[in-house]
């Protein structure tokens, strides 16, 4: 039972840290993010197009 509690607590801590990064460091998170999302900025070339050109 102790292992289950530790697992859940670590999950909650990790989720809180991710929320902190998303709220307080939004610009830096998006600057470092190099994957595809439907809501991604259309001015930036998608990674699939990078591979097609290479």
PyMOL commands that set and color helices and strands:
alter all, ss='L'
color gray80, all
select helices_A, chain A and resi 2-24+26-32+47-53
alter helices_A, ss='H'
color red, helices_A
deselect
rebuild
show_as cartoon
